[in-house]
Amino acid sequence: MFTKTSLFLLSCCFISSLVLAEVSIEKKLVNQINSELDDSQKLLEKLVNINSGTMNFAGVRQVGQILKTQFDSIGFSTQWIDGSEFGRAGHLVATYESSVNPTAPKIMLIGHLDTVFAQDDEFQTVTDMGKNRLAGPGITDMKGGNVIMLAALQALHKLGLLEQLNIKVVMTGDEESSGRPLEKSKKALVDAAIWADIALGFEDADGDINTAVTARRGSVGWTLTSTGNAAHSSQIFTEAVGYGAIFELARILNEFREQLADTPLLSFNPGVIAGGTRLSDKGATIESFGKRNVVAQSAIVKGGLRAVSPEQLANTQAAMQYIVTQHLAKTDATLVFDEGYPPMQQIQGNVALLAMYSKVSVDLGYKPVSAVNPRNAGAADISFVADHVDMAIDGLGLMGTGGHTKDEVADMSTFAQNIEKTAVLLYRLSLLNK
């Protein structure tokens, strides 16, 4: 692995990178990128105009096939991993291993093929909004990021620099709605991360060209159910009837808020709730029946929990479970946590890699790049990768606004910038072990 020298080399590299790297080569990379920029944008628009909502398997595969052909053309070995075992379309994996620089760092690039927009959604195609802005489903999240990484690799290939790199690209088909079990749906990511030394993610992060992600909070779902004695409402709070399921649920949620809401970088949200005499939980929806004059027999709430570290997650889950056990009279309750995304912890390697990326940005004439507040960075596929590599950053993709909504708009002025930054960063990383 890269651990023995990585931190020292990176701490030196972002200071002396222009001594190590030939400035003329980097200028040639920038010129090459800009000469192909129109073609890169045409590819982006083509991909955005193909619906690839997570459950539109045909659309996800079509986007994957187009990108597979692109990677094949620059010498990558590509593989489509079928997703039938985890109920999704599948993933694209593309690998390039150097025969002339085998000791170069092993770098993993992460993208995803799917979007949140279903096949029957009204938002389906690219629209030119003027002022260097394009609207389109998934244009920033994250088809723009996919094309940015590809265009950077194409420029390196064109100048004969790709052969100095060891690269593995993983573009998943289920980032927006993960297949289950996660052990199978995330296996391609984990396998690539075990191979790699460094991971770069091409999400759009907080939409700011001058930030990147060194830490992400993990995300898990939870379901809380409570039960009570059904009876005429005139008997509530009596020794025989007790408090009912809804009061028990309200007690628990309020205790969650009072005891945990001020924990730094922790959030938990009850997103949907129902209660009454009868409940029917249908997954995405919950049906309930009850009467004003009947004590609720059952209640349910579903929510999400985000934590910045495994320790914070474990401590919070334990605290929530203890709160649940302190039942009101004649009630009961159960709290269940789902599988979820682990946290991407901020480690020294991530900070060093961000510093190198920021130095690249400044050397190219752009602004420095700082770390995103983890509270402003949602969960992403890199969370399954970060624990297996020496250093990782995310948020190198196409910037914009309105992600996951019908107002998703890309700031195309960031397109060329982040292609250039990615290409130069990869070039400088190829020099580390020389």
C-alpha positions as CSV (number, residue, x, y, z in Angstrom):
1,M,0.0,0.0,0.0
2,F,0.9,3.7,-0.2
3,T,0.9,4.4,3.5
4,K,4.7,4.4,4.2
5,T,5.4,7.4,2.1
6,S,2.1,8.9,1.1
7,L,1.7,11.6,3.8
8,F,5.3,12.8,3.5
9,L,5.2,12.9,-0.3
10,L,1.9,14.6,-0.5
11,S,2.9,17.2,2.1
12,C,6.0,18.0,0.0
13,C,4.3,17.6,-3.3
14,F,1.7,20.4,-3.1
15,I,4.5,22.8,-2.1
16,S,7.1,21.7,-4.7
17,S,4.8,20.3,-7.4
18,L,5.8,22.8,-10.0
19,V,9.4,21.9,-9.5
20,L,8.6,18.2,-10.0
21,A,6.1,18.6,-12.8
22,E,7.0,20.2,-16.1
23,V,4.8,23.2,-16.4
24,S,4.8,22.8,-20.2
25,I,3.2,19.4,-19.9
26,E,0.4,20.8,-17.7
27,K,-0.2,23.6,-20.2
28,K,-0.5,21.0,-22.9
29,L,-3.0,19.2,-20.8
30,V,-5.1,22.3,-20.4
31,N,-4.9,23.0,-24.2
32,Q,-5.9,19.5,-25.0
33,I,-8.9,19.6,-22.7
34,N,-10.1,22.9,-24.1
35,S,-9.7,21.6,-27.7
36,E,-12.1,18.7,-26.9
37,L,-14.4,20.7,-24.7
38,D,-17.3,20.9,-27.2
39,D,-17.2,17.1,-27.7
40,S,-17.1,16.6,-23.9
41,Q,-20.2,18.8,-23.5
42,K,-22.0,17.0,-26.4
43,L,-21.4,13.7,-24.6
44,L,-22.7,15.1,-21.4
45,E,-25.9,16.3,-23.0
46,K,-26.3,12.9,-24.7
47,L,-26.0,11.1,-21.4
48,V,-28.4,13.5,-19.6
49,N,-31.0,13.0,-22.3
50,I,-31.1,9.3,-21.5
51,N,-33.3,8.6,-18.5
52,S,-31.4,6.5,-16.0
53,G,-33.5,6.7,-12.9
54,T,-32.2,4.0,-10.6
55,M,-35.1,1.6,-11.3
56,N,-35.0,2.2,-15.1
57,F,-32.5,-0.7,-15.6
58,A,-32.4,-0.3,-19.4
59,G,-31.6,3.4,-19.1
60,V,-28.8,2.8,-16.5
61,R,-27.3,0.0,-18.7
62,Q,-27.5,2.3,-21.8
63,V,-25.6,5.1,-20.0
64,G,-23.1,2.5,-18.8
65,Q,-22.6,1.1,-22.3
66,I,-21.9,4.5,-23.8
67,L,-19.3,5.2,-21.1
68,K,-17.9,1.7,-21.4
69,T,-17.2,2.3,-25.1
70,Q,-15.4,5.6,-24.2
71,F,-13.1,3.8,-21.7
72,D,-12.4,1.0,-24.1
73,S,-11.3,3.5,-26.7
74,I,-8.5,4.8,-24.4
75,G,-7.1,1.4,-23.4
76,F,-9.1,0.5,-20.3
77,S,-10.2,-3.0,-19.5
78,T,-13.9,-2.7,-18.8
79,Q,-16.4,-5.0,-17.1
80,W,-20.2,-4.7,-16.6
81,I,-21.2,-6.2,-13.2
82,D,-24.7,-7.5,-13.3
83,G,-26.9,-6.2,-10.5
84,S,-29.5,-9.0,-10.4
85,E,-28.2,-10.3,-7.0
86,F,-29.0,-7.0,-5.4
87,G,-32.0,-5.9,-7.4
88,R,-30.4,-3.2,-9.5
89,A,-29.1,-2.7,-13.1
90,G,-25.4,-3.1,-12.2
91,H,-22.1,-1.3,-12.2
92,L,-19.4,-0.3,-14.7
93,V,-15.8,-1.0,-13.7
94,A,-12.9,0.2,-15.9
95,T,-9.2,-0.5,-15.1
96,Y,-5.9,0.8,-16.5
97,E,-2.7,-0.6,-15.0
98,S,0.6,0.9,-16.0
99,S,3.3,-1.4,-17.5
100,V,5.9,1.4,-17.5
101,N,5.3,2.8,-14.1
102,P,4.0,-0.1,-11.9
103,T,4.9,1.7,-8.7
104,A,2.6,4.7,-9.4
105,P,-0.1,5.2,-6.8
106,K,-3.2,3.2,-7.4
107,I,-6.0,5.7,-7.9
108,M,-9.8,4.9,-7.7
109,L,-12.2,7.2,-9.5
110,I,-15.9,7.1,-8.4
111,G,-19.0,8.0,-10.3
112,H,-22.6,6.8,-10.7
113,L,-24.8,6.1,-13.6
114,D,-28.2,6.5,-12.0
115,T,-30.3,9.5,-11.1
116,V,-33.3,10.2,-8.9
117,F,-35.6,10.9,-11.8
118,A,-37.9,8.0,-12.7
119,Q,-38.7,6.9,-16.2
120,D,-42.1,8.6,-16.2
121,D,-40.8,11.9,-14.6
122,E,-41.6,15.1,-16.5
123,F,-38.0,16.3,-16.2
124,Q,-36.2,14.3,-19.0
125,T,-34.0,16.5,-21.2
126,V,-31.3,19.2,-21.3
127,T,-32.4,22.8,-21.6
128,D,-30.0,25.7,-22.3
129,M,-30.8,28.3,-19.7
130,G,-28.3,30.9,-21.1
131,K,-25.4,32.5,-19.2
132,N,-23.4,29.3,-19.4
133,R,-26.1,27.2,-17.6
134,L,-27.7,23.9,-18.6
135,A,-30.7,22.4,-16.9
136,G,-31.2,18.6,-17.0
137,P,-32.0,15.6,-14.8
138,G,-28.8,14.3,-13.2
139,I,-26.6,16.8,-15.0
140,T,-24.7,17.7,-11.7
141,D,-25.6,14.5,-9.8
142,M,-23.7,13.2,-11.4
143,K,-23.4,12.7,-15.1
144,G,-21.3,15.9,-15.2
145,G,-18.8,14.3,-12.8
146,N,-18.7,11.2,-14.9
147,V,-17.8,13.2,-18.0
148,I,-15.2,15.3,-16.1
149,M,-13.3,12.2,-15.0
150,L,-13.5,10.7,-18.5
151,A,-12.4,13.9,-20.2
152,A,-9.4,14.2,-17.9
153,L,-8.3,10.7,-18.7
154,Q,-8.8,11.2,-22.4
155,A,-6.5,14.3,-22.3
156,L,-3.9,12.3,-20.4
157,H,-4.2,9.5,-23.0
158,K,-3.9,11.9,-25.9
159,L,-0.6,13.2,-24.5
160,G,0.8,9.7,-23.7
161,L,0.6,10.4,-19.9
162,L,-2.1,7.8,-19.0
163,E,0.5,5.0,-19.3
164,Q,2.1,6.5,-16.2
165,L,-1.0,5.8,-14.1
166,N,-2.8,3.0,-12.3
167,I,-6.5,3.8,-12.4
168,K,-9.7,1.9,-11.5
169,V,-13.0,3.6,-12.3
170,V,-16.2,2.4,-10.6
171,M,-19.5,3.9,-11.8
172,T,-22.3,2.4,-9.8
173,G,-25.9,2.0,-11.0
174,D,-27.6,2.4,-7.6
175,E,-26.0,5.3,-5.7
176,E,-29.4,7.1,-5.5
177,S,-31.2,4.0,-4.2
178,S,-28.9,1.3,-3.0
179,G,-29.6,-2.3,-3.8
180,R,-29.9,-4.8,-1.0
181,P,-28.0,-6.4,0.6
182,L,-25.4,-3.7,0.8
183,E,-22.7,-6.4,1.1
184,K,-23.4,-7.3,-2.5
185,S,-24.4,-4.0,-4.0
186,K,-21.3,-2.2,-2.7
187,K,-18.9,-5.1,-3.3
188,A,-17.5,-3.5,-6.5
189,L,-16.7,-0.3,-4.6
190,V,-15.1,-2.1,-1.7
191,D,-13.0,-4.5,-3.9
192,A,-11.7,-1.5,-5.9
193,A,-10.9,0.4,-2.6
194,I,-8.9,-2.5,-1.3
195,W,-6.8,-2.4,-4.5
196,A,-6.4,1.4,-4.3
197,D,-4.2,3.8,-2.4
198,I,-6.1,7.0,-3.3
199,A,-9.8,7.6,-4.0
200,L,-11.3,10.6,-5.9
201,G,-15.1,11.1,-6.0
202,F,-16.8,13.2,-8.7
203,E,-20.1,14.2,-6.9
204,D,-21.0,17.9,-6.9
205,A,-20.8,18.2,-3.1
206,D,-22.2,21.5,-2.0
207,G,-22.1,23.0,-5.5
208,D,-19.2,25.4,-4.8
209,I,-16.3,25.1,-7.2
210,N,-14.0,26.3,-4.3
211,T,-14.8,23.4,-1.9
212,A,-14.2,19.7,-1.8
213,V,-15.2,17.0,0.6
214,T,-12.7,15.5,3.1
215,A,-15.4,14.1,5.4
216,R,-19.0,12.9,5.0
217,R,-21.5,11.9,7.6
218,G,-22.9,8.4,7.4
219,S,-26.6,7.8,6.9
220,V,-28.8,5.1,8.3
221,G,-32.6,4.7,8.4
222,W,-34.6,3.8,11.5
223,T,-38.1,2.7,12.3
224,L,-39.8,3.2,15.6
225,T,-43.0,1.4,16.5
226,S,-45.1,1.6,19.6
227,T,-48.1,-0.2,21.0
228,G,-50.7,0.5,23.6
229,N,-54.1,-0.7,24.9
230,A,-57.0,0.2,22.6
231,A,-59.9,1.6,24.7
232,H,-62.4,4.4,24.9
233,S,-60.6,7.7,25.2
234,S,-62.3,8.5,28.5
235,Q,-60.1,5.8,30.1
236,I,-56.7,7.2,28.9
237,F,-54.1,7.6,31.7
238,T,-55.9,5.2,33.9
239,E,-54.1,2.3,35.5
240,A,-55.9,-0.2,33.4
241,V,-55.5,1.5,30.0
242,G,-52.3,3.6,30.3
243,Y,-51.1,6.2,27.8
244,G,-51.6,4.7,24.4
245,A,-49.3,4.2,21.5
246,I,-49.2,7.8,20.2
247,F,-48.2,9.3,23.6
248,E,-45.4,6.7,23.9
249,L,-44.2,7.6,20.4
250,A,-44.3,11.3,21.2
251,R,-42.4,10.8,24.5
252,I,-39.6,9.0,22.7
253,L,-39.3,11.5,19.9
254,N,-39.2,14.4,22.3
255,E,-36.5,12.7,24.4
256,F,-34.5,12.1,21.2
257,R,-34.7,15.9,20.6
258,E,-34.0,17.0,24.2
259,Q,-31.0,14.6,24.8
260,L,-29.4,14.5,21.3
261,A,-30.2,17.6,19.2
262,D,-27.2,19.6,20.4
263,T,-24.6,16.9,19.5
264,P,-22.2,18.5,17.0
265,L,-22.6,17.2,13.4
266,L,-25.3,14.8,14.4
267,S,-28.8,14.9,12.9
268,F,-31.8,12.7,13.1
269,N,-35.1,13.4,11.4
270,P,-38.5,11.7,11.8
271,G,-39.8,11.9,8.2
272,V,-43.1,10.1,8.3
273,I,-45.5,9.2,11.1
274,A,-48.8,7.5,11.6
275,G,-50.9,6.1,14.4
276,G,-54.4,4.8,15.3
277,T,-56.3,1.6,15.8
278,R,-54.9,-0.1,12.7
279,L,-51.8,0.4,10.7
280,S,-50.7,-0.9,7.3
281,D,-47.0,-0.3,6.5
282,K,-46.4,-0.6,2.8
283,G,-42.9,0.7,2.8
284,A,-43.1,4.0,0.9
285,T,-46.5,4.7,2.4
286,I,-48.3,4.0,5.7
287,E,-52.0,3.7,6.0
288,S,-53.7,4.2,9.3
289,F,-57.2,4.1,10.8
290,G,-58.4,5.5,14.1
291,K,-61.0,7.5,15.9
292,R,-60.8,10.6,18.1
293,N,-62.5,8.8,20.9
294,V,-60.3,5.6,20.8
295,V,-56.9,5.3,22.5
296,A,-54.4,4.5,19.8
297,Q,-53.3,0.9,19.7
298,S,-50.3,1.3,17.4
299,A,-48.0,4.0,16.0
300,I,-45.0,4.2,13.7
301,V,-42.4,6.7,12.7
302,K,-39.7,6.3,10.1
303,G,-36.6,8.6,10.0
304,G,-33.0,9.0,9.2
305,L,-29.8,9.4,11.3
306,R,-26.6,11.0,10.1
307,A,-23.3,10.8,12.1
308,V,-19.8,12.0,11.5
309,S,-17.9,8.9,12.8
310,P,-18.6,5.3,13.7
311,E,-18.2,6.1,17.3
312,Q,-20.8,8.9,17.2
313,L,-23.1,6.6,15.3
314,A,-22.8,3.8,17.8
315,N,-23.1,6.1,20.8
316,T,-26.2,7.7,19.4
317,Q,-27.9,4.4,18.5
318,A,-27.2,3.2,22.1
319,A,-28.7,6.4,23.6
320,M,-31.8,6.1,21.3
321,Q,-32.3,2.5,22.3
322,Y,-32.1,3.4,26.0
323,I,-34.7,6.2,25.6
324,V,-37.0,3.7,23.9
325,T,-36.9,1.3,26.9
326,Q,-38.3,3.9,29.4
327,H,-41.9,3.1,28.6
328,L,-45.0,5.0,29.6
329,A,-47.5,2.8,31.5
330,K,-49.2,0.0,29.5
331,T,-47.1,0.7,26.4
332,D,-44.3,-0.9,24.5
333,A,-41.9,0.3,21.7
334,T,-39.2,-1.1,19.4
335,L,-36.5,0.8,17.5
336,V,-34.9,-0.9,14.5
337,F,-31.9,0.5,12.4
338,D,-31.5,-0.3,8.7
339,E,-28.3,-0.9,6.8
340,G,-26.8,2.4,5.7
341,Y,-23.9,4.4,4.5
342,P,-20.8,4.5,6.9
343,P,-19.2,7.9,7.7
344,M,-16.2,9.1,5.7
345,Q,-14.0,10.3,8.5
346,Q,-11.6,13.2,8.1
347,I,-8.1,11.8,8.3
348,Q,-4.7,13.4,7.8
349,G,-4.3,11.8,4.3
350,N,-7.6,13.4,3.1
351,V,-6.4,16.8,4.3
352,A,-3.0,16.4,2.5
353,L,-4.8,15.3,-0.7
354,L,-7.1,18.3,-0.6
355,A,-4.0,20.6,-0.1
356,M,-2.5,19.1,-3.2
357,Y,-5.7,19.6,-5.2
358,S,-6.0,23.2,-3.9
359,K,-2.4,23.8,-5.1
360,V,-3.3,22.5,-8.5
361,S,-6.3,24.9,-8.6
362,V,-4.1,27.9,-7.7
363,D,-1.4,26.9,-10.1
364,L,-4.0,26.8,-12.9
365,G,-5.1,30.3,-12.1
366,Y,-8.2,29.4,-10.1
367,K,-9.0,30.0,-6.4
368,P,-7.9,27.8,-3.5
369,V,-10.1,24.8,-2.6
370,S,-11.2,24.4,1.0
371,A,-13.0,21.6,2.9
372,V,-16.8,21.4,2.9
373,N,-18.5,21.4,6.3
374,P,-19.6,17.7,6.7
375,R,-23.1,18.9,7.6
376,N,-23.4,20.2,4.1
377,A,-22.2,17.0,2.4
378,G,-24.7,14.1,2.1
379,A,-23.8,10.4,2.1
380,A,-22.2,9.1,-1.1
381,D,-20.5,6.0,-2.5
382,I,-17.1,7.2,-1.4
383,S,-18.2,6.5,2.2
384,F,-17.9,2.7,1.5
385,V,-14.4,3.4,0.1
386,A,-12.7,5.8,2.5
387,D,-11.8,3.3,5.3
388,H,-9.8,1.2,2.8
389,V,-7.6,3.9,1.2
390,D,-4.8,6.1,2.5
391,M,-6.5,9.3,1.4
392,A,-9.7,10.4,-0.3
393,I,-11.6,13.5,-1.4
394,D,-14.9,14.0,-3.1
395,G,-16.8,16.8,-4.8
396,L,-14.7,17.1,-7.9
397,G,-17.6,17.1,-10.3
398,L,-19.8,19.6,-12.1
399,M,-21.1,22.4,-9.9
400,G,-24.6,23.8,-10.0
401,T,-27.9,24.1,-8.0
402,G,-31.1,22.3,-7.5
403,G,-29.8,18.7,-7.3
404,H,-32.5,16.0,-6.9
405,T,-35.2,18.5,-8.1
406,K,-36.7,19.6,-11.3
407,D,-34.6,22.8,-10.9
408,E,-31.3,21.0,-11.3
409,V,-29.0,23.4,-13.2
410,A,-25.3,23.1,-14.0
411,D,-22.9,26.0,-14.0
412,M,-20.9,25.1,-17.1
413,S,-18.2,27.5,-16.3
414,T,-17.0,24.9,-13.8
415,F,-16.9,22.1,-16.4
416,A,-13.6,22.9,-18.0
417,Q,-12.1,24.0,-14.6
418,N,-12.7,20.7,-12.9
419,I,-11.5,18.7,-16.0
420,E,-8.3,20.6,-15.9
421,K,-7.8,20.2,-12.2
422,T,-8.5,16.5,-12.3
423,A,-6.1,15.9,-15.2
424,V,-3.3,17.9,-13.6
425,L,-3.9,16.3,-10.2
426,L,-3.6,12.8,-11.8
427,Y,-0.5,13.8,-13.6
428,R,1.2,15.0,-10.5
429,L,0.1,11.9,-8.6
430,S,1.8,9.8,-11.3
431,L,5.1,11.4,-10.3
432,L,5.0,10.6,-6.6
433,N,6.9,7.3,-6.7
434,K,9.4,8.2,-9.4
